Amino acid sequence: MLDMIKQQDVKTTMAELGRQAKSAAQVLATASSQAKNKALMLAAENLWQSRDEILSANTKDIENAKANGISPAFLDRLKLDEDRIKAIMDGLNAVAELKDPVGDVIARWERPNGLNISRVRTPLGVIGVIFESRPNVTADAGALCLKSGNAVILRGGSDSYHSSRAIHASLVAGLEAAGLPAESIQIVPTTDRAAVGEMLTGLNNCVDVIVPRGGRSLVERVQSDARVPVFAHLEGLCHVYVDKSADLQMAMDIVINAKMRRTGICGAAETLLIDKAAAKTHLQPILEALRTTKCEIRGDDEVVALFPDVNTAIEADWTTEYLEAIISAKLVDGIEGAVAHIQKYSSSHTECVIADDDAVAEKFFNEIDSAILLHNASTQFADGGEFGMGAEIGIATGKMHARGPVGVEQLTSFKYLVRGNGQTRP
């Protein structure tokens, strides 16, 4: 009986969040750029002023996570310090400085009968964001949704509960100071998983799209159960291909950065492919450089034969997003072999080619259909902030509506405005 009452309480709470978000979305759809920017800048200011409270809240989450045996990769995602809080603050200000997409005229044309037609950006409405251990998503998602004129309902993971709520308080302070509805950015006030199920129903048609940001199990559940559209990727199984034409020092620098800068992000490289024609010149220096960073290497039989001091890869390694200091390595037959391997195993997130031969890079770009492709640059640039978007709400790997980093433009739809002077259709 108690469980039934608790379930009913969650259902009631979530329905109210949905109604409030829909009401706020109607206000945001016509809110001025000045009001939205003011809210973001004041939120950033409040965030920095509240950093001690945020760090204290984060300490609680870290202690709980350690007690629950959370992996080092997830602890890294969860941890906040002053530098990361400053980065969150900078992200809020960066979003404020972006061009407001709402009302932007994408295209305009005139028909022979004199009708003038415009395609204009409009907000999506209410966005539900379900995320796990990264508390910075609270600010990133809230800021991007606000800037694009959308209300948002945030459901963070239990691991980041205290941190996310502390960050959310600064967002609300900014909204209220700018005269915008506090309900424009809401956070689910419970860790009960039933709240996720309620969000996936669409909250009585109040939620227009769901964005899951987390591990494979979360995303699979959302994609399976959601009754509203979903922007999602299952995992970041990112590849780096080193061609025989690659500059060796550049290749070493990029591979080390792509794998080891931050191992727990979705843009971290998980598989290294090296041209067989470069095995004698590039393989050993690159693998030795990885080993000096304490990265575990799992190689195919050909790699093990040439560099015995690595573990032997099994089939599962080619489909594993490690999110830690482990990389699988394989020798391939040039660009054709690299393309074939990536086409077979890729999660369509991010891939990199390191080559001085432009023809190789063009073939890589033309024949691989992942959301983000890089030539001579680290996969760790797979990030909305690095793309000049201020921040991102996630990386979408589907092919409908949004793909790659989801920023303010991707959080809009459009409508057609047709202007006439008395035309009737014959």
C-alpha positions as CSV (number, residue, x, y, z in Angstrom):
1,M,0.0,0.0,0.0
2,L,2.8,2.4,0.8
3,D,4.4,1.7,-2.5
4,M,1.2,2.5,-4.3
5,I,0.8,5.8,-2.4
6,K,4.4,6.7,-3.2
7,Q,3.8,5.8,-6.9
8,Q,0.7,8.0,-6.9
9,D,2.7,10.9,-5.4
10,V,5.3,10.7,-8.1
11,K,2.7,10.6,-10.8
12,T,1.0,13.7,-9.3
13,T,4.2,15.5,-8.9
14,M,5.4,14.8,-12.4
15,A,2.0,15.8,-13.9
16,E,2.3,19.1,-12.1
17,L,5.8,19.7,-13.4
18,G,4.6,19.1,-16.9
19,R,1.7,21.6,-16.6
20,Q,4.1,24.2,-15.2
21,A,6.6,23.6,-17.9
22,K,4.0,23.9,-20.6
23,S,2.8,27.2,-19.2
24,A,6.4,28.5,-18.9
25,A,7.1,27.4,-22.5
26,Q,4.3,29.7,-23.7
27,V,6.0,32.7,-22.0
28,L,9.5,31.7,-23.3
29,A,8.3,31.4,-26.9
30,T,7.9,35.1,-27.1
31,A,10.4,36.2,-24.4
32,S,13.0,38.8,-25.6
33,S,16.6,37.9,-26.2
34,Q,17.5,40.5,-23.6
35,A,15.4,38.8,-20.9
36,K,16.8,35.4,-21.7
37,N,20.4,36.6,-21.8
38,K,19.9,38.5,-18.5
39,A,18.7,35.3,-16.8
40,L,21.7,33.4,-18.0
41,M,24.3,36.0,-17.0
42,L,22.7,36.5,-13.6
43,A,22.6,32.7,-13.1
44,A,26.3,32.5,-14.0
45,E,27.0,35.3,-11.4
46,N,25.0,33.5,-8.7
47,L,26.7,30.2,-9.6
48,W,30.1,31.6,-8.9
49,Q,29.0,33.3,-5.7
50,S,27.4,30.0,-4.5
51,R,30.5,27.9,-5.4
52,D,31.1,26.9,-1.8
53,E,27.6,25.6,-1.4
54,I,27.9,23.7,-4.7
55,L,31.2,22.1,-3.7
56,S,29.7,21.1,-0.4
57,A,26.8,19.5,-2.1
58,N,29.2,17.8,-4.5
59,T,31.2,16.4,-1.6
60,K,28.0,14.6,-0.4
61,D,27.5,13.1,-3.8
62,I,31.2,12.0,-4.1
63,E,31.1,10.4,-0.6
64,N,27.8,8.5,-1.4
65,A,29.2,7.4,-4.8
66,K,32.4,6.0,-3.2
67,A,30.3,4.2,-0.6
68,N,28.3,2.7,-3.5
69,G,31.4,1.5,-5.3
70,I,31.1,3.8,-8.3
71,S,33.8,3.3,-10.9
72,P,36.7,5.9,-11.3
73,A,35.3,7.0,-14.7
74,F,32.0,7.9,-13.2
75,L,33.6,9.6,-10.2
76,D,35.5,11.8,-12.6
77,R,32.3,12.7,-14.4
78,L,30.7,13.5,-11.0
79,K,33.4,15.5,-9.4
80,L,33.3,19.3,-9.3
81,D,36.1,21.7,-8.3
82,E,36.5,25.4,-8.7
83,D,37.9,25.1,-12.2
84,R,34.9,23.0,-13.3
85,I,32.5,25.4,-11.6
86,K,34.2,28.3,-13.5
87,A,33.8,26.3,-16.7
88,I,30.1,25.9,-16.0
89,M,29.9,29.7,-15.3
90,D,31.8,30.4,-18.5
91,G,29.4,28.1,-20.4
92,L,26.4,30.0,-19.2
93,N,27.9,33.3,-20.3
94,A,28.9,31.8,-23.6
95,V,25.3,30.7,-24.3
96,A,24.1,34.1,-23.4
97,E,26.4,35.6,-26.1
98,L,25.1,33.3,-28.8
99,K,22.7,34.5,-31.5
100,D,19.1,33.9,-30.4
101,P,17.7,31.3,-32.9
102,V,14.1,32.0,-32.2
103,G,12.5,34.0,-35.1
104,D,15.5,33.5,-37.3
105,V,14.5,33.4,-41.0
106,I,16.0,30.2,-42.4
107,A,14.7,30.7,-45.9
108,R,12.4,33.1,-47.8
109,W,11.0,32.9,-51.4
110,E,8.2,34.3,-53.5
111,R,5.9,32.2,-55.6
112,P,4.7,33.3,-59.1
113,N,1.3,34.2,-57.7
114,G,2.9,36.7,-55.4
115,L,2.8,34.7,-52.1
116,N,5.8,35.4,-50.0
117,I,6.8,32.4,-47.9
118,S,9.3,32.3,-45.0
119,R,10.6,29.4,-43.0
120,V,11.2,30.7,-39.4
121,R,12.8,29.0,-36.4
122,T,10.5,28.3,-33.4
123,P,11.1,26.6,-30.0
124,L,10.2,22.9,-29.7
125,G,8.2,23.6,-26.5
126,V,9.0,21.5,-23.4
127,I,12.1,19.3,-23.4
128,G,12.7,16.5,-20.9
129,V,16.4,15.8,-20.1
130,I,17.3,12.6,-18.3
131,F,21.0,12.4,-17.3
132,E,23.2,10.4,-15.0
133,S,26.3,11.5,-13.1
134,R,27.4,14.8,-14.7
135,P,26.1,17.7,-12.6
136,N,27.3,20.2,-15.3
137,V,24.5,18.9,-17.6
138,T,22.1,20.7,-15.3
139,A,23.5,24.1,-16.3
140,D,24.3,23.2,-19.9
141,A,20.8,21.8,-20.6
142,G,19.0,24.5,-18.7
143,A,20.9,27.3,-20.5
144,L,20.5,25.9,-24.0
145,C,16.8,25.2,-23.5
146,L,16.2,28.7,-22.2
147,K,18.2,30.4,-24.9
148,S,16.2,28.5,-27.6
149,G,12.9,29.5,-25.9
150,N,12.1,26.1,-24.5
151,A,11.1,25.1,-21.0
152,V,12.9,22.1,-19.6
153,I,12.4,19.4,-17.0
154,L,15.7,18.0,-15.7
155,R,15.9,14.5,-14.2
156,G,19.5,13.9,-12.9
157,G,20.8,10.7,-11.6
158,S,20.8,9.8,-7.9
159,D,24.6,10.0,-7.9
160,S,24.5,13.7,-8.7
161,Y,21.3,14.6,-6.8
162,H,22.8,17.2,-4.4
163,S,25.1,18.8,-6.9
164,S,22.4,19.2,-9.6
165,R,20.0,20.7,-7.1
166,A,22.6,23.2,-6.0
167,I,23.4,24.3,-9.6
168,H,19.7,24.4,-10.4
169,A,19.1,26.9,-7.6
170,S,21.4,29.4,-9.4
171,L,19.5,28.9,-12.6
172,V,16.2,29.7,-10.8
173,A,17.8,32.7,-9.2
174,G,18.7,34.0,-12.6
175,L,15.3,33.4,-14.1
176,E,13.5,35.2,-11.2
177,A,15.9,38.2,-11.3
178,A,15.2,38.5,-15.1
179,G,11.4,38.4,-14.6
180,L,11.0,35.0,-16.3
181,P,9.0,32.1,-14.9
182,A,11.0,30.0,-12.4
183,E,9.3,27.0,-13.9
184,S,11.2,27.5,-17.1
185,I,13.9,25.2,-15.7
186,Q,12.6,22.6,-13.3
187,I,14.4,19.7,-11.7
188,V,12.6,16.5,-10.7
189,P,12.5,16.5,-6.9
190,T,12.9,12.8,-6.3
191,T,15.4,10.0,-7.1
192,D,12.5,7.5,-7.5
193,R,12.9,5.8,-10.9
194,A,9.2,6.0,-11.4
195,A,9.7,9.7,-12.3
196,V,11.6,8.6,-15.4
197,G,8.7,6.4,-16.5
198,E,6.3,9.3,-16.1
199,M,8.5,11.6,-18.2
200,L,8.7,9.0,-21.0
201,T,4.9,9.0,-21.2
202,G,5.1,12.7,-22.2
203,L,3.3,14.0,-19.1
204,N,-0.2,14.3,-20.7
205,N,1.2,15.7,-23.9
206,C,3.2,18.4,-22.1
207,V,6.7,17.1,-23.1
208,D,7.7,17.5,-26.8
209,V,11.0,15.7,-26.9
210,I,13.2,13.7,-24.5
211,V,17.0,13.9,-24.4
212,P,18.8,11.0,-22.5
213,R,22.4,11.6,-21.6
214,G,24.0,8.7,-19.9
215,G,25.0,5.0,-20.2
216,R,23.7,2.5,-22.7
217,S,21.1,1.0,-20.4
218,L,19.5,4.4,-19.8
219,V,19.4,5.3,-23.5
220,E,18.1,1.9,-24.5
221,R,15.3,2.2,-22.0
222,V,14.4,5.7,-23.2
223,Q,14.4,4.7,-26.8
224,S,12.3,1.7,-26.1
225,D,9.7,3.2,-23.8
226,A,9.4,6.9,-24.8
227,R,6.1,8.0,-26.3
228,V,7.6,11.2,-27.6
229,P,10.5,11.9,-30.0
230,V,14.1,11.2,-28.6
231,F,17.5,12.8,-29.4
232,A,20.0,10.2,-28.3
233,H,23.1,8.2,-28.8
234,L,23.8,4.8,-27.3
235,E,27.5,5.2,-26.8
236,G,30.6,6.9,-28.0
237,L,32.6,4.1,-29.7
238,C,35.1,6.5,-31.3
239,H,37.9,5.4,-33.7
240,V,41.2,6.9,-34.6
241,Y,42.8,5.8,-37.9
242,V,46.5,6.5,-38.5
243,D,47.4,6.4,-42.2
244,K,50.8,5.6,-43.6
245,S,51.0,9.3,-44.7
246,A,50.5,10.6,-41.1
247,D,53.2,12.7,-39.5
248,L,54.4,10.5,-36.6
249,Q,54.7,13.2,-34.0
250,M,51.2,14.6,-34.9
251,A,49.8,11.1,-34.7
252,M,51.3,10.4,-31.3
253,D,50.0,13.8,-29.9
254,I,46.5,13.2,-31.3
255,V,46.2,9.6,-30.1
256,I,47.3,10.4,-26.6
257,N,45.0,13.4,-26.3
258,A,42.1,11.5,-27.9
259,K,42.4,8.6,-25.5
260,M,43.8,10.1,-22.3
261,R,42.8,13.8,-21.9
262,R,39.6,12.7,-20.3
263,T,38.8,9.0,-20.6
264,G,35.3,9.1,-19.2
265,I,33.7,11.3,-21.9
266,C,31.8,10.1,-24.9
267,G,34.4,11.7,-27.3
268,A,37.3,9.6,-25.9
269,A,38.9,7.3,-28.4
270,E,38.3,3.6,-27.8
271,T,39.8,1.9,-30.9
272,L,43.1,2.7,-32.6
273,L,43.5,1.6,-36.2
274,I,46.9,1.8,-37.8
275,D,47.8,1.3,-41.5
276,K,49.7,-1.9,-42.0
277,A,52.0,0.0,-44.3
278,A,53.0,2.2,-41.3
279,A,53.5,-0.8,-38.9
280,K,57.3,-0.5,-38.9
281,T,57.4,3.3,-38.5
282,H,54.3,4.3,-36.5
283,L,53.0,1.3,-34.4
284,Q,55.7,1.0,-31.8
285,P,56.2,4.7,-31.1
286,I,52.5,5.3,-30.7
287,L,51.9,2.3,-28.5
288,E,54.9,3.1,-26.3
289,A,53.6,6.7,-25.9
290,L,50.2,5.2,-24.8
291,R,51.9,2.9,-22.4
292,T,53.9,5.7,-20.7
293,T,50.5,7.3,-19.9
294,K,49.5,4.1,-18.1
295,C,47.0,3.2,-20.8
296,E,46.2,-0.5,-21.2
297,I,46.5,-1.7,-24.8
298,R,44.5,-4.6,-26.2
299,G,45.8,-5.6,-29.7
300,D,44.8,-7.9,-32.4
301,D,47.1,-10.8,-33.3
302,E,49.2,-8.7,-35.7
303,V,49.7,-6.0,-33.2
304,V,50.7,-8.5,-30.5
305,A,53.2,-10.1,-32.9
306,L,55.0,-6.8,-33.4
307,F,54.5,-5.3,-29.9
308,P,54.3,-8.3,-27.5
309,D,53.9,-6.2,-24.4
310,V,50.1,-5.8,-24.8
311,N,47.0,-7.9,-24.0
312,T,45.3,-9.8,-26.8
313,A,42.0,-8.3,-27.9
314,I,38.9,-10.4,-28.2
315,E,35.9,-9.7,-30.4
316,A,34.1,-7.8,-27.6
317,D,36.8,-5.2,-27.4
318,W,35.8,-3.8,-30.8
319,T,32.4,-3.0,-29.5
320,T,33.3,-1.8,-26.0
321,E,33.1,1.8,-24.9
322,Y,35.7,1.6,-22.1
323,L,35.5,5.1,-20.6
324,E,38.7,4.4,-18.9
325,A,42.4,4.1,-19.7
326,I,42.0,1.2,-22.1
327,I,42.3,1.2,-25.9
328,S,42.0,-1.6,-28.5
329,A,44.5,-1.5,-31.4
330,K,44.4,-3.1,-34.8
331,L,46.4,-3.1,-38.0
332,V,44.3,-2.5,-41.1
333,D,44.8,-2.6,-44.9
334,G,45.0,1.2,-45.4
335,I,42.0,3.5,-45.7
336,E,39.9,0.7,-47.1
337,G,40.5,-1.5,-44.1
338,A,39.9,1.4,-41.7
339,V,36.6,2.3,-43.4
340,A,35.5,-1.4,-43.4
341,H,36.3,-1.8,-39.6
342,I,34.5,1.5,-38.7
343,Q,31.5,0.7,-40.8
344,K,31.2,-2.7,-39.0
345,Y,31.7,-1.5,-35.4
346,S,31.0,2.2,-35.2
347,S,28.3,3.7,-32.9
348,S,28.1,6.6,-35.4
349,H,29.4,9.1,-32.9
350,T,32.9,10.4,-33.7
351,E,35.8,9.1,-35.9
352,C,39.2,10.6,-36.7
353,V,41.7,10.1,-39.6
354,I,45.3,11.2,-39.2
355,A,46.9,11.6,-42.6
356,D,48.9,14.1,-44.7
357,D,47.3,12.6,-47.8
358,D,44.2,14.7,-48.5
359,A,42.8,12.0,-50.8
360,V,42.8,9.6,-47.8
361,A,41.0,12.2,-45.7
362,E,38.4,12.8,-48.4
363,K,37.7,9.1,-48.7
364,F,37.3,8.9,-44.9
365,F,34.9,11.8,-44.9
366,N,32.9,10.5,-47.9
367,E,32.5,6.9,-46.9
368,I,32.0,7.0,-43.1
369,D,28.6,8.2,-41.9
370,S,29.2,9.1,-38.3
371,A,27.8,12.3,-36.8
372,I,31.3,13.8,-36.4
373,L,34.4,13.2,-38.5
374,L,37.8,14.8,-37.9
375,H,40.9,15.1,-40.0
376,N,44.2,15.6,-38.0
377,A,42.4,16.6,-34.8
378,S,41.5,14.8,-31.5
379,T,38.2,13.1,-31.0
380,Q,37.9,15.1,-27.7
381,F,36.8,18.1,-29.8
382,A,33.4,16.3,-30.2
383,D,31.8,18.8,-27.9
384,G,29.3,21.6,-28.5
385,G,31.4,24.1,-26.6
386,E,34.3,23.4,-28.9
387,F,32.1,23.8,-31.9
388,G,31.3,27.3,-30.8
389,M,27.8,26.4,-29.6
390,G,28.4,27.6,-26.1
391,A,27.5,24.1,-24.7
392,E,25.6,21.1,-25.8
393,I,22.6,19.1,-24.4
394,G,24.2,15.9,-25.9
395,I,25.5,14.3,-29.0
396,A,22.8,12.9,-31.3
397,T,23.8,10.1,-33.5
398,G,20.4,9.5,-35.2
399,K,19.6,11.0,-38.6
400,M,16.3,12.7,-37.9
401,H,16.1,16.4,-37.0
402,A,19.3,16.8,-34.9
403,R,22.7,15.2,-35.4
404,G,26.1,15.7,-33.6
405,P,26.3,18.3,-30.8
406,V,22.8,19.5,-29.9
407,G,22.9,23.2,-29.4
408,V,20.4,26.1,-29.5
409,E,19.6,25.7,-33.2
410,Q,19.0,22.0,-32.9
411,L,16.5,22.7,-30.1
412,T,14.3,24.6,-32.5
413,S,11.8,23.5,-35.1
414,F,10.3,25.9,-37.7
415,K,7.0,27.2,-39.1
416,Y,6.1,28.7,-42.4
417,L,4.8,32.3,-42.6
418,V,2.9,32.9,-45.8
419,R,2.1,36.5,-46.7
420,G,-0.3,37.4,-49.5
421,N,-2.4,40.3,-50.8
422,G,-5.7,38.6,-51.5
423,Q,-4.7,35.5,-53.4
424,T,-7.2,32.6,-53.8
425,R,-6.5,29.2,-55.1
426,P,-8.1,28.4,-58.5
